[in-house]
Amino acid sequence: MTASYPALRLRRTRASAWSRRLHAETVLTPADLIWPLFVTEGQGVEEPIASLPGVSRWSLDGIVARAREAADLGIPCLALFPNTPSHLRSDDGREALNPDNLMCRAIRAIKDAVPEIGVLTDVALDPYTTHGHDGLVDEAGYVVNDSTADALVQQALTQARAGSDVIAPSDMMDGRIGMIRSALEAEGFANVQIMAYAAKYASAFYGPFRDAVNTRGLLKGDKNTYQMDHANAEEALREVALDLAEGADSVMVKPGLPYLDIIRRVKAEFRVPTFAYQVSGEYAMIETAVAAGAADRDAMVLETLMAFKRAGCSGVLTYHAAHAARLLNA
């Protein structure tokens, strides 16, 4: 028979801070965080991003400094995104395959300076194309699947050769996970992980990110033919199942907070390492609320990150990673 009030008082275990810590069902630490960083050309360059208050693009020396900061804070992994110079962008995104491109130089710089930190690299063509799409576009403006996947395989190999620890395809092309896994195995990169953007939705929350990599003004049309419809949940499970069958080591749901239901369903269905990307629009909303005096940054950052963990996330990509780690280490 279940006890009832007053024999059972659920507030007893909440009465003091030590007891709340002892009875916490979910734990958040800096080891749960991945810090997305934007790389740009130059030396000694920091370029603040207006739509992402507190976030900047960094030249390689700044990226290395951020890597050292992350290691000191206990953040285990960085996610890199390049701001490719406009003169190197093309319709076919061929700069993505250049072994000396900005991404590859950033990978090498981090691994040389802070070898103990993980480096996760984005595999998609949008930072390298003149049209802002994640893949190759035909005469009708449609992003073609198979030839894009071929290019993504070469991009992934280029990043693996530079020292990437985790290949993270964010393009949403069908079949690319299996192709990339086969290519990595064939070239001796058996221990390079794949974190698949398995359920990436065509979202209104990506705007500030496109500012950060300078693709907002380039994008022709939308990404609805390859990113997921935000009305669909069952389709997300099919996407995850396919990516796992093709060799993904972990999967990601993107965006984060608006899709906690998807995160929960993925974790319950597959019991695999599941990550969320707290995307640029989510970050910007928090910062805008703070600037307006409507919210406390520290409390909102920790509460939202705890929500991801409670939903089943193994970790979270968040622009608040360094700030959160400082709070958690205090």
VOLO-228547 format. One record per atom (N, C-alpha, C): residue in three letters; x, y, z. Coordinates in steps of 0.05 Angstrom, whole numbers, plus 32768, in hexadecimal, padded with zeros to 4 digits. Example, Ala and Ser with C-alpha at 12.3 -4.5 7.8 and 13.67 -1.06 7.14 Angstrom:
Ala81087F8E809C Ala80F67FA6809C Ala81087FBE809C Ser81017FD3808E Ser81117FEB808F Ser81028001809D 
This chain:
Met80117FE88000 Met800080008000 Met801280198000 Thr800B802C7FEF Thr801B80457FED Thr801580578005 Ala802B80618011 Ala802780738027 Ala801B808D801E Ser800E809B8030 Ser800180B58029 Ser800880C9803F Tyr800280E28039 Tyr800680F8804C Tyr7FF780F28066 Pro800480F7807E Pro801E81038082 Pro803580F08084 Ala802F80D58082 Ala804680C28083 Ala805980C8806C Leu804E80CF8055 Leu805E80D6803E Leu805D80F48039 Arg80738101803C Arg8076811E8035 Arg808D81208021 Leu808681258008 Leu809B81277FF3 Leu80AD813F7FF8 Arg80A481528007 Arg80B5816A800C Arg80CC81648020 Arg80CB814E802E Arg80E081488042 Arg80FB81498035 Thr80FE813B801E Thr811881398011 Thr812181538003 Arg810E81668001 Arg811581807FF5 Arg811C81968009 Ala811C818F8023 Ala811D81A38038 Ala813881B0803B Ser814E81A28032 Ser816981AE8034 Ser817981A9801B Ala818D81B98017 Ala819D81B87FFE Ala81AB819D7FFC Trp81B681938012 Trp81C5817A8011 Trp81B381638009 Ser819A81648013 Ser8187814E800C Ser817E81507FEF Arg817A81687FE6 Arg8172816C7FC9 Arg818881617FB7 Arg81A281667FBE Arg81B8815B7FAE Arg81B8813C7FAF Leu81B381327FC7 Leu81B481157FCB Leu819E81077FBB His818781137FB9 His817081067FAC His816D810E7F8E Ala817F811E7F84 Ala817D81267F68 Ala817D810E7F55 Glu816A810C7F43 Glu816880F67F31 Glu817A80FA7F18 Thr818081137F12 Thr818F811A7EFA Thr81A7812A7F02 Val81BE81247EF6 Val81D781337EFD Val81E281407EE4 Leu81EA81597EE6 Leu81F681687ED0 Leu821281717ED9 Thr8226816B7EC8 Thr824181727ECD Thr824D817E7EB4 Pro8265818B7EB5 Pro827281957E9D Pro8278817F7E89 Ala827A81667E92 Ala828081507E7F Ala8268814A7E6D Asp825181567E72 Asp823981527E62 Asp823781677E4B Leu824B81787E48 Leu8249818F7E36 Leu825C818D7E1F Ile825281967E08 Ile8263819A7DF0 Ile826081B77DE8 Trp827781C47DE3 Trp827781E17DDF Trp827A81E77DC1 Pro826581F17DB3 Pro826881F87D97 Pro827882127D94 Leu828B82137D82 Leu829C822A7D7D Leu829D82307D5F Phe829F824A7D59 Phe82A082537D3E Phe82BC825D7D37 Val82C782537D21 Val82E382587D19 Val82E3826B7D02 Thr82F5827E7D03 Thr82F882917CED Thr831682957CE6 Glu831B82A17CD0 Glu833782A57CC7 Glu834482BC7CD7 Gly835F82BD7CD6 Gly836D82D37CE2 Gly837E82CB7CFA Gln838882DF7D08 Gln839882DB7D20 Gln838F82F07D34 Gly838A82E67D4C Gly838182F97D61 Gly836583047D5C Val835482F57D4D Val833A82FF7D45 Val832482F47D58 Glu831483067D62 Glu82FB82FF7D6F Glu82E583107D63 Glu82D183047D57 Glu82BC83127D4A Glu82A1830B7D58 Pro8298831D7D69 Pro827E83187D77 Pro826883167D63 Ile825583047D69 Ile823E82FE7D57 Ile8226830C7D64 Ala821B83207D56 Ala820783317D61 Ala81EE83227D6A Ser81E5830E7D5A Ser81CD82FF7D61 Ser81D282E97D75 Leu81EC82E57D7D Leu81F382D27D92 Leu820382E17DA7 Pro81F782F07DB8 Pro820683017DCC Pro821882EF7DDD Gly823182F77DDE Gly824482E77DEE Gly825382D27DDF Val824B82CD7DC6 Val825882B97DB5 Val826882C87D9F Ser828082BE7D98 Ser829182CA7D84 Ser829B82B57D71 Arg82A482BF7D5A Arg82B582AF7D48 Arg82D282B47D51 Trp82E2829E7D51 Trp82FD82A07D5A Trp831182977D45 Ser832782A57D42 Ser833D829B7D31 Ser834A82837D40 Leu835C82757D32 Leu8367825C7D3D Leu837382607D59 Asp838182767D5D Asp838D82797D78 Asp8378827C7D8D Gly836282897D86 Gly834C828B7D99 Gly833E82717D9E Ile833C82617D89 Ile832F82467D8C Ile834082357D9E Val835B82367D9B Val836C82277DAD Val836982307DCA Ala8367824A7DCE Ala836282557DE9 Ala8348824A7DF5 Arg833382497DE4 Arg831A823E7DED Arg831C82217DF4 Ala832C82127DE5 Ala833081F67DEA Ala833E81F27E05 Arg835282037E0B Arg835F82017E26 Arg834B82087E3C Glu833A821C7E37 Glu832682247E4A Glu8313820D7E4F Ala830A82007E3A Ala82F781EA7E3C Ala830481D37E4D Ala831D81CD7E47 Ala832A81B87E56 Ala832C81BF7E74 Asp833381D87E7A Asp833481E07E96 Asp831981DE7EA4 Leu830481E37E95 Leu82E981E27EA0 Leu82DD81C67EA2 Gly82EA81B37E96 Gly82E081977E96 Gly82CC81917E7F Ile82CB81A37E6B Ile82BA819E7E53 Ile82CA818A7E41 Pro82BF81747E3A Pro82CE815F7E2D Pro82D181627E0E Cys82C081737E02 Cys82BF81727DE5 Cys82B7818E7DDA Leu82C381957DC3 Leu82BC81AE7DB5 Leu82B081A67D9A Ala829C81B67D91 Ala829081B27D76 Ala829881CA7D65 Leu82A481C67D4E Leu82AE81DB7D3D Leu829D81E17D25 Phe829A81FB7D1F Phe828C82047D08 Phe829B821B7CFB Pro82A182197CE1 Pro82B2822D7CD4 Pro82A282437CC7 Asn82AE825B7CC8 Asn82A482727CB9 Asn82B682747CA0 Thr82AF82657C8B Thr82C082637C73 Thr82C0827E7C65 Pro82D782897C5D Pro82D882A27C4E Pro82C7829F7C35 Ser82BB82B67C2D Ser82A882B57C17 Ser82B582AD7BFD His82CE82B47BF9 His82DB82AE7BDF His82E282907BDD Leu82DF82817BF3 Leu82E482647BF2 Leu82CA82547BF1 Arg82B382627BF0 Arg829A82547BEE Arg829382507BD0 Ser8286823A7BCA Ser828082337BAE Ser826682247BAE Asp825A82207B96 Asp824182117B93 Asp824481F47B9D Asp825C81E97B99 Asp826181CD7BA0 Asp826E81CA7BBB Gly827481E07BC9 Gly827F81DE7BE4 Gly829A81D07BE6 Arg82AA81D27BD1 Arg82C381C17BCF Arg82D781C87BE5 Glu82D581E07BF1 Glu82E781E77C07 Glu82E481D47C1E Ala82CD81C87C21 Ala82C981B47C37 Ala82DC819D7C35 Leu82E781977C1D Leu82F981817C18 Leu831681887C19 Asn831C81A27C1E Asn833781AB7C1F Asn834481A37C39 Pro835A81937C39 Pro8366818A7C52 Pro837381A17C62 Asp837581B97C56 Asp838081D07C64 Asp836B81E57C68 Asn835181DD7C68 Asn833C81F17C6C Asn833C81FA7C89 Leu832B820E7C8F Leu832A82197CA9 Leu832382057CBF Met831081F37CB9 Met830881DE7CCC Met832081CC7CD2 Cys832E81C37CBE Cys834481B07CC3 Cys835B81BD7CD2 Arg836081D67CCC Arg837581E47CDB Arg836D81E87CF8 Ala835381ED7CFD Ala834A81EF7D19 Ala834C81D57D27 Ile834581BF7D1A Ile834881A47D27 Ile836581A07D2F Arg837781A47D1C Arg8393819E7D22 Arg839E81B07D38 Ala839681CA7D38 Ala839F81DC7D4C Ala839681D47D68 Ile837D81CB7D6A Ile837381C27D84 Ile838181A97D8D Lys838381957D7B Lys838F817B7D83 Lys83AC817E7D89 Asp83BA81917D7D Asp83D681967D83 Asp83D981A27D9F Ala83C781B57DA5 Ala83CA81C47DBE Ala83BC81B77DD6 Val83A581AB7DD2 Val8396819F7DE7 Val838C81837DDF Pro839F81707DDC Pro839881567DD0 Pro838381477DE0 Glu8380814D7DFA Glu836D813D7E0A Glu835081457E06 Ile834A815B7DF7 Ile832F81637DF4 Ile832481577DDA Gly830A81507DDA Gly82FE81457DC2 Gly82F6815B7DAE Val82F881547D95 Val82F081677D80 Val82DB815A7D6E Leu82C381677D6D Leu82AD815E7D5D Leu82AB81717D46 Thr82A881677D2D Thr82A881787D16 Thr828F81747D05 Asp8284818A7CFC Asp826B818A7CEC Asp827181817CD0 Val8261816E7CC6 Val826381657CAB Val8249816D7C9C Ala824C81817C8C Ala8236818C7C7B Ala824381A17C6A Leu823681A87C54 Leu824381BA7C40 Leu823B81D77C44 Asp822781DD7C55 Asp821D81F87C56 Asp8231820E7C5D Pro824682097C6D Pro825A821E7C72 Pro826C82237C5A Tyr826A82137C45 Tyr827C82147C2F Tyr826F821A7C14 Thr8254821C7C14 Thr824682207BFB Thr823D823D7BF8 Thr823A82457BDF Thr823082607BD9 Thr821282627BDC His8204824C7BDE His81E7824C7BE0 His81DD82467BFC Gly81EF823F7C0E Gly81E7823B7C2A Gly81DA82217C31 His81D8820E7C1E His81CC81F47C23 His81E181E17C2D Asp81D781CB7C3A Asp81E981B77C46 Asp81F481A47C31 Gly81EA81A57C18 Gly81F281937C04 Gly81F481A07BE8 Leu81F7818F7BD4 Leu81F981987BB9 Leu81DD819D7BAD Val81DA81B17B9D Val81C081BA7B93 Val81BE81B67B75 Asp81A881AB7B6B Asp81A581A77B4F Asp819881C07B42 Glu819381BE7B28 Glu818981D57B19 Glu816F81E07B23 Ala815F81CE7B2F Ala814581D67B39 Ala814681E17B56 Gly815F81E17B62 Gly816281EB7B7D Gly815E81D67B92 Tyr815B81BC7B89 Tyr815781A67B9C Tyr8172819C7BA6 Val817581977BC0 Val818E818C7BCB Val818E816E7BC6 Val81A181667BB5 Val81A2814A7BAD Val81B081397BC2 Asn81A681217BC5 Asn81AF81107BDC Asn81C981027BD7 Asp81CB80F27BC2 Asp81E080DE7BC0 Asp81FB80EC7BB9 Ser81FC80FF7BA7 Ser8215810D7BA2 Ser821E811E7BB9 Thr820A81287BC9 Thr821181367BE1 Thr821E81237BF5 Ala8213810B7BF8 Ala821E80F77C0B Ala823A80F07C03 Asp824080EE7BE9 Asp825B80E87BE0 Asp826E80FE7BE9 Ala826681177BE7 Ala8276812E7BEF Ala827A812D7C0E Leu826581267C1C Leu826781257C39 Leu827B81107C43 Val827C80FA7C35 Val828F80E57C3C Val82AC80F07C3A Gln82B180FF7C24 Gln82CC810A7C21 Gln82D181207C36 Gln82BD81307C3D Gln82C081447C52 Gln82C681367C6D Ala82B881217C73 Ala82BD81137C8C Ala82D981077C8D Leu82E280FC7C77 Leu82FE80F17C77 Leu831281077C7A Thr830D811E7C6D Thr831F81357C70 Thr8322813D7C8D Gln830C813E7C9B Gln830C81467CB7 Gln831981307CC9 Ala831481177CC3 Ala832081017CD3 Ala833E81027CCF Arg834881067CB7 Arg836481087CB3 Arg8371811F7CC2 Ala836281347CC6 Ala836C814B7CD5 Ala836C81467CF3 Gly835E81317CFD Gly835E812B7D19 Gly8344812D7D27 Ser832E81307D18 Ser831381317D25 Ser830E81177D34 Asp8302811B7D4C Asp82FB81037D5D Asp82DF80FA7D57 Val82CD810D7D51 Val82B181067D4C Val82A881147D33 Ile829F81047D20 Ile8293810F7D07 Ile827581127D0C Ala826B812A7D07 Ala824F81307D0D Ala8240813A7CF4 Pro823581277CE4 Pro822781307CCB Pro820D813E7CD3 Ser820A81577CCA Ser81F281677CD1 Ser81E1816C7CB9 Asp81E6815E7CA3 Asp81DA81657C89 Asp81BE81587C85 Met81B981417C91 Met81A081337C8F Met819C81257C74 Met81B1811F7C65 Met81AF810F7C4D Met81AA80F17C54 Asp819A80E47C45 Asp819580C77C49 Asp81AF80B77C43 Gly81B580A47C54 Gly81CB80917C4F Gly81E7809A7C55 Arg81EA80B37C5D Arg820680BD7C5F Arg821580B17C77 Ile820780A97C8C Ile8214809E7CA4 Ile822280847C9C Gly821480727C8F Gly822180597C86 Gly8238805D7C74 Met823680707C61 Met824B80757C4F Met826480807C5D Ile825F80927C70 Ile8276809E7C7F Ile828380897C91 Arg827380787C9E Arg827E80637CAF Arg828F80507C9F Ser828680487C87 Ser829580367C77 Ser82B080437C6E Ala82AF805C7C67 Ala82C7806A7C5E Ala82DB806E7C75 Leu82D180747C8D Leu82E380777CA4 Leu82F1805C7CAA Glu82E180467CAA Glu82ED802C7CAF Glu830280257C9A Ala82FC802B7C81 Ala830E80247C6B Ala832880337C6D Glu8328804B7C78 Glu8340805C7C7B Glu834E80587C96 Gly834580467CA6 Gly835280417CC0 Gly834980537CD7 Phe833280607CD4 Phe832880727CE9 Phe831280647CF8 Ala8318804C7D02 Ala8304803B7D0F Ala82FA80487D29 Asn830A80587D36 Asn830380647D50 Asn82F880807D4D Val82F5808B7D35 Val82E880A57D32 Val82CA80A17D34 Gln82BE80AF7D47 Gln82A280AC7D4C Gln829180BB7D37 Ile827880B27D34 Ile826480C17D25 Ile824D80C87D38 Met824980E27D3B Met823180EC7D49 Met821E80F67D34 Ala820980E77D2E Ala81F780EF7D18 Ala81E381037D22 Tyr81E181197D13 Tyr81C9812A7D16 Tyr81B2811A7D0A Ala81A781097D1A Ala819380F67D10 Ala817781027D0D Ala817081137D20 Ala815681207D1F Ala815B813E7D20 Lys816181497D09 Lys816681667D06 Lys814E81727CF8 Tyr814181847D06 Tyr8128818F7CFB Tyr812D81A97CEC Ala811C81AE7CD8 Ala811C81C87CCA Ala811081DC7CDD Ser812181EB7CEA Ser811881FB7D01 Ser811C82197CFD Ala810C82297D0B Ala810F82467D0B Ala8123824F7D1F Phe8130823C7D2E Phe814282437D43 Phe815F82447D3A Tyr816582427D20 Tyr818082417D17 Tyr818C825C7D0D Gly817C82717D0E Gly8184828B7D02 Gly819F82957D0C Pro81A482977D26 Pro81BD82A27D2E Pro81D582917D26 Phe81D282777D24 Phe81E782667D1A Phe81EF826E7CFE Arg81DB82727CED Arg81E0827A7CD2 Arg81EF82957CD0 Asp81E982A67CE3 Asp81F982BF7CE5 Asp821682B87CEC Ala821A82A57CFE Ala8235829F7D07 Ala824782937CF1 Val823B82837CDF Val824A82777CC9 Val824582867CAF Asn8238829D7CB1 Asn823382AE7C99 Asn822582A07C82 Thr820F82927C89 Thr81FF82857C74 Thr81E382907C72 Arg81DA82A17C85 Arg81BF82AA7C85 Arg81B782B87C6B Gly81C882CA7C62 Gly81C282D97C49 Gly81C682C87C30 Leu81D482B27C32 Leu81DA82A17C1B Leu81C4828D7C14 Leu81B582857C29 Leu81A3826E7C26 Leu818D82747C11 Lys818B82637BFE Lys817782667BE9 Lys816182527BEF Gly8149825B7BF6 Gly813382497BFD Gly813582417C1A Asp812C82297C20 Asp812D821E7C3B Asp813982027C3B Lys813981F57C52 Lys814581DB7C54 Lys813081C57C5A Asn811881CB7C53 Asn810281B97C59 Asn8103819E7C4B Thr8111819C7C34 Thr811281837C26 Thr8125816F7C32 Tyr813681777C45 Tyr814881647C51 Tyr814981657C6F Gln8143817C7C7C Gln8140817C7C99 Gln812381747CA0 Met811F816B7CB8 Met8105815F7CBF Met80EF81737CC4 Asp80D7816B7CBE Asp80BF817A7CC4 Asp80BA817A7CE2 His80B781917CEE His80B481927D0B His809981877D15 Ala8088817F7D03 Ala806F81717D0B Ala807381537D10 Asn808A81497D09 Asn808E812B7D09 Asn809F81227D1F Ala8096810D7D2D Ala80A580FF7D42 Ala80AC80E37D3A Glu809980D47D2F Glu809F80B87D27 Glu80B680B87D12 Glu80B680CB7D00 Glu80CB80CD7CEC Glu80E780D07CF9 Ala80E880DE7D0F Ala810180E17D1E Ala810C80C67D27 Leu80FA80B57D31 Leu8103809B7D3A Leu810D808A7D22 Arg8101808D7D0B Arg810A807F7CF3 Arg812680897CEB Glu812A80A37CEC Glu814480AF7CE6 Glu815A80A47CF9 Val815480A47D12 Val8167809A7D26 Val816D807D7D21 Ala8159806D7D1C Ala815D80507D18 Ala816F804B7D00 Leu816B805A7CEB Leu817B80577CD3 Leu8198805F7CD8 Asp819D80757CE6 Asp81B8807E7CEB Asp81C7806B7CFD Leu81B980607D11 Leu81C6804C7D22 Leu81CD80337D13 Ala81BB802A7D02 Ala81C080127CF2 Ala81D780167CDF Glu81DC802F7CD6 Glu81F280357CC4 Glu820C803A7CD2 Gly820D803B7CEC Gly8226803D7CFA Gly822A80557D0C Ala821680657D11 Ala8219807C7D23 Ala821E80727D3F Asp8231807F7D4D Asp823780797D69 Asp822580877D7C Ser821B809E7D74 Ser820980AD7D84 Ser81F780BD7D71 Val81E180C77D7C Val81CE80D67D6C Val81C880F17D79 Met81BF81047D69 Met81B8811E7D73 Met819C81267D6A Val818F81357D7C Val817581427D75 Val817B81607D75 Lys8171816E7D60 Lys8176818A7D5D Lys815E81977D50 Pro815481AE7D5C Pro815C81BC7D74 Pro815681AC7D8E Gly815981BA7DA5 Gly815881AC7DBE Gly813E81AF7DCD Leu813A81C57DDB Leu812381C87DED Leu810881C47DDF Pro810481CE7DC6 Pro80EA81C97DBA Pro80E581AC7DB3 Tyr80FA819B7DB5 Tyr80F8817F7DAD Tyr8100816C7DC3 Leu80FA81737DDC Leu810081617DF2 Leu80F081487DF0 Asp80D881497DE4 Asp80C881317DE1 Asp80D6811D7DCE Ile80E481287DBA Ile80F281167DA7 Ile810A810A7DB5 Ile8119811A7DC4 Ile813081107DD3 Ile812780F87DE5 Arg811180FD7DF3 Arg810880E87E06 Arg810080CF7DF7 Arg80F380D17DE0 Arg80EA80BA7DD1 Arg810280AB7DC5 Val811680BA7DBC Val812E80AD7DB0 Val813C809D7DC6 Lys814080A97DDD Lys814E809C7DF3 Lys813F80837DFC Ala812580857DFE Ala8115806E7E08 Ala811480587DF3 Glu8114805F7DDA Glu8112804B7DC4 Glu812C803D7DBF Phe8143804B7DC0 Phe815C80407DB6 Phe8171803B7DCC Arg816F804A7DE3 Arg818280467DF8 Arg819F80497DEF Val81A4805E7DDF Val81BE80647DD4 Val81C780807DDD Pro81E180867DDB Pro81E980A27DE1 Pro81DA80B67DD0 Thr81CB80C87DDD Thr81BA80DB7DD0 Thr81C180F77DD9 Phe81C681087DC5 Phe81CE81247DCB Phe81B981377DC0 Ala81BA814F7DCB Ala81A981657DC1 Ala81BB817D7DBB Tyr81B2818C7DA8 Tyr81C081A67DA1 Tyr81AD81BC7DAA Gln81B581CA7DBF Gln81A781E27DC8 Gln81AF81F87DB5 Val819F81FD7DA0 Val81A8820C7D89 Val81A9822A7D8E Ser81B282387D7A Ser81B882557D7C Ser819F82657D84 Gly8188825E7D79 Gly8170826C7D80 Gly816882687D9D Glu816C82507DA7 Glu8167824B7DC3 Glu8179825C7DD5 Tyr8193825C7DCE Tyr81A6826C7DDD Tyr819E82897DDC Ala819782937DC4 Ala819182B07DC1 Ala817882B77DD1 Met816582A57DD3 Met814D82AB7DE3 Met815482AF7E00 Ile8165829E7E0B Ile816E82A17E27 Ile817C82BC7E2B Glu818F82C27E19 Glu819E82DA7E1C Glu818C82F37E19 Thr817882F27E07 Thr816683087E04 Thr8155830C7E1C Ala814C82F67E28 Ala813C82F87E41 Ala814D83047E57 Val816682FC7E59 Val817883077E6E Val817C83257E69 Ala8181832C7E50 Ala818683497E4A Ala816D835A7E51 Ala8156834E7E4E Ala813D835D7E54 Ala8136835D7E71 Gly814683507E82 Gly8141834E7E9E Gly812B833B7EA6 Ala812483297E92 Ala810E83177E97 Ala811782FC7EA2 Ala813182F77EA4 Ala813A82DD7EAD Ala815682DF7EB9 Asp815C82CB7EC9 Asp817782C87ED5 Asp818782B47EC4 Arg819D82BD7EB8 Arg81AC82AC7EA6 Arg81B582927EB3 Asp81C182947ECA Asp81CC827C7ED6 Asp81B682677EDB Ala819F826F7EE5 Ala818A825D7EEB Ala817E82517ED1 Met817B82627EBC Met816F82577EA3 Met818282447E96 Val819C824A7E95 Val81AF82397E88 Val81AF821D7E95 Leu81B1821D7EB0 Leu81B282037EBD Leu819881F47EBB Glu818282027EBD Glu816881F47EBB Glu816381E87EA0 Thr816A81F67E8A Thr816681EB7E70 Thr817981D47E6B Leu819181D57E74 Leu81A481BF7E70 Leu819B81A77E80 Met819181AB7E98 Met818681957EA7 Met816E81887E9A Ala815E81987E8C Ala8147818D7E7D Ala815181797E68 Phe816681807E5A Phe8171816D7E46 Phe817A81537E53 Lys818881557E69 Lys8191813D7E77 Lys817A812D7E81 Arg8166813A7E8C Arg814F812C7E96 Arg813F811E7E80 Ala813F81297E68 Ala8132811D7E51 Ala814081057E47 Gly815A81027E4E Gly816980EA7E46 Gly818380EF7E37 Cys818B81087E36 Cys81A3810F7E27 Cys81BC81057E35 Ser81CF80FA7E25 Ser81E980F47E2E Ser81FA810E7E31 Gly81F481217E20 Gly8203813B7E20 Gly81F4814F7E0F Val81FE81687E11 Val81F0817E7E03 Val820581907DF6 Leu820181977DDD Leu821081AC7DD0 Leu820381C67DD7 Thr821181D87DE3 Thr820681F17DEC Thr821B82087DEB Tyr8212821F7DE2 Tyr822482367DE2 Tyr822882417DFE His821882387E11 His821C823F7E2D His822F822C7E3C Ala823D821B7E2D Ala824D82057E3A Ala826182107E4E Ala827182247E46 Ala8285822E7E59 Ala8278823B7E71 His8263824B7E6D His825582587E83 His824982437E96 Ala823D822F7E8A Ala8231821A7E9B Ala8246820B7EAA Ala825C82057E9D Ala827281F67EAB Ala827C82067EC3 Arg827F82207EC0 Arg828882317ED6 Arg8274822F7EED Leu825A82307EE7 Leu8246822E7EFC Leu824782137F0A Leu824A81FE7EFA Leu824B81E37F05 Leu826481DE7F16 Asn827981EB7F0F Asn829381E87F1D Asn829581F97F36 Ala8283820C7F39 Ala8285821F7F50 Ala828082107F6A 
